[in-house]
Amino acid sequence: MFDLRDLYLQVIVDHNKAPRNFGKLAHYNHEADGYNPLCGDKLHVYLDVNDEGIIEDVSFEGEGCAISVASASLMTEAVKNTPLSGFQEKFEQFQHMVTSDLAEAPDEEALGKLAVLAGVREFPSRIKCASLCWHTLKSAVTDSQEVAKTE
Amino acid sequence: MFDIEKIRGDFPILNQEVYGKPLAYLDNAATTQKPQCVIDAVNHYYACDNANVHRGVHALSERATADFEAARQRIASFFNARDQREVIFTRGATESINLIAASWGGANITAGDEILITHMEHHSNIVPWQMLCKRTGATLKVAPINERGELVMDEFESLLSERTKLVGVVHMSNALGTINPVESIIQKAHAVGAKVLVDGAQAAAHLAVDVQQLDCDFYVTSAHKMYGPTGIGILIGKASILESMPPYQGGGDMILTVTFEKTEYNDIPYKFEAGTPHIAGAIGFGKAIEYIESIGFDAIGKREKELLAYATAKAEAFDGVRQIGTAAHKACVLSFVLDQVHPHDLGTIVDREGVAIRAGHHCAMPVMQFFKVPATARASFSVYNTEAEVDALFVALEKAQAIFA
């Protein structure tokens, strides 16, 4: 059985306490809202993609539980200064990690620090907390006008 | 003599471990557990008497009908309805309110009318009225609450006028525990000619309700918060009002004669019970009420008061806990937020200690907005809970604080 410490790893607690890339960007060209009606988590992401198609800057605002804040914080670190064309693959890797069978070890090479969120698989009601930010960023990338949900 | 061990023994589900810890079920405001006698009554119906009601002439149907109607009679007498015809079976309090909004509201509410509710209503006593207002052009008014989570009575009174056609008020708030002064609310509403709907979903398991003494026009509740099955509840209405209302849904059982030209509706309560009802649920509900009566509201009230006082004292002494809902007159609910720990994280952490609480908006988002919190953690007590379970909750809170320290 998972220990709670596997969910609330120090890195998650840290990112919740001091989220990276928090606040509104001075300059951005994509943005989107995310909302989880079940628990009331709200998220807004800002994205600045340059002419070369690189995510030059990314940030988020909102309120939510430790898992959702830490996940958003870690996500911004993971995608900053990376090509926008690679986002979809990262999105899918993350989705796979948080929904895969418990026996499957997370692909740490591909996921890097994001692998610390693999523990949510043990807590089905909390998976959406971790994935809301990714759905929201996806909305921003595709310039969807709809509020992102995790369904 | 109140025998907690005997009472706990009546509820088989309580005797289990969750993640290797004894279960402390403190989510009774969401739903209560079921005593063996209710489980047996439902089983017995399916094992021995299963048949449709009000239809067959065969033995099983006669037995099913007799038990179904006996449950209605027991419920009527429990709430002191004038007549069992005033008790309509529904899927629960939510459906009961929707029935009133659609049927009574559709026939009686027009543009310019007002419906008055309170700031502490459950979504089920907000949204049906918003829908009705949208259909009819009526206006929804909301009476405010104060920092303790109590209805501000003079503001409530000032919102009452001859335009007020209906007052919808929760008897006991599921998010705050506040018990509203419904008797006085009903008198004041009647004085301006308004009808009153009391949402008793949270209250009916905890305090004696006498619909004649209250003189409410409608009282609604759900069985599953009263040790009964899910999917069954009631609307109790004054017969004269129910008789004047059009049917809610059409179908079998709610008719006397049907031709393609015209249908003659059945009398109350059947006029509002289209289709095969939740027969097992109604029988289980009747048994749950028998169970409550066997303990008695004096003993239930005394015990639940002790538990709330014990938990409240612990919460007050606990560094970082802010209680949401501190009404002078409240019961069974300890709603709170803990510094540095989001309620959803708290819910997950205490769950691993075997403690089941609710974390969220409790289907009362306007209450969360009033207290400027996204969500609260809520421990809610029932007659079978113990001080040791409250202790387990507070030990788990310490653990949560340690994780986030």
Interface residues (C-beta under 8 A of the other chain):
Chain A: M1 L4 R5 L7 Y8 V13 N16 K17 L38 C39 G40 D41 K42 E63 G64 C65 A66 I67 F123 S125 R126 C129
Chain B: Y19 G20 V341 H342 P343 H344 D345 T348 I349 R352 A359 G360 H361 M365 M368 P374 A375 K399 I403 F404
